[in-house]
């Protein structure tokens, strides 16, 4: 399972580097994956937070990103 989580991280690690921040806020189903959050913290040395109701906010990041 660790390999699957790391593969997920590698898929979006380029975007994390481009949008560099000290805090990463996760939403959607992926934010419920503690192993994925641990990998992000370890690889980026950033604080990872999740929204209170992450499943209701899955598309929020896409909307904000498209406005930038």
C-alpha positions as a printed Julia matrix, in Angstrom:
68×3 Matrix{Float64}:
   0.0    0.0     0.0
   2.89   2.37    0.68
   3.95   2.14   -2.96
   0.48   3.14   -4.13
   0.43   6.16   -1.82
   3.89   7.25   -2.93
   2.85   6.86   -6.57
  -0.11   9.15   -5.87
   2.23  11.7    -4.32
   4.57  11.55   -7.32
   1.64  12.29   -9.65
   1.02  15.7    -8.09
   4.44  16.52   -6.62
   5.32  18.71   -9.6
   2.27  20.88   -8.95
   3.17  21.12   -5.27
   6.63  22.39   -6.2
   5.21  24.95   -8.64
   2.65  26.21   -6.12
   5.11  26.2    -3.22
   3.62  27.06    0.16
   4.47  26.32    3.79
   0.97  25.0     4.39
  -0.85  22.51    2.19
  -4.59  22.2     2.66
  -6.1   18.95    1.46
  -9.71  18.42    0.51
 -11.65  15.61   -1.07
 -11.22  11.91   -0.46
  -7.43  12.03   -0.54
  -7.38  14.09    2.62
  -8.73  11.08    4.51
  -5.6    9.11    3.6
  -3.24   9.56    6.56
  -0.41   7.72    4.82
  -0.59  10.13    1.87
  -0.52  13.11    4.24
   2.52  11.64    6.0
   4.33  11.28    2.66
   3.54  14.87    1.72
   4.87  16.14    5.05
   8.02  14.05    4.76
   8.75  14.96    1.14
   7.86  18.67    1.24
   8.59  19.59    4.87
   5.29  21.5     4.85
   2.42  21.5     7.28
  -0.56  19.56    5.93
  -4.07  20.46    7.04
  -7.43  19.1     6.03
 -10.79  20.77    5.87
 -13.41  19.93    8.49
 -15.68  18.37    5.87
 -13.21  17.39    3.15
 -15.64  15.38    1.04
 -17.87  18.42    0.52
 -14.97  20.48   -0.75
 -13.39  18.22   -3.36
 -13.75  20.71   -6.2
 -12.81  23.82   -4.23
  -9.11  23.57   -5.03
  -9.84  23.24   -8.74
 -12.0   26.34   -8.69
  -9.43  28.41   -6.83
  -6.63  27.19   -9.09
  -8.56  28.08  -12.24
  -9.1   31.62  -10.97
  -5.37  32.21  -10.46
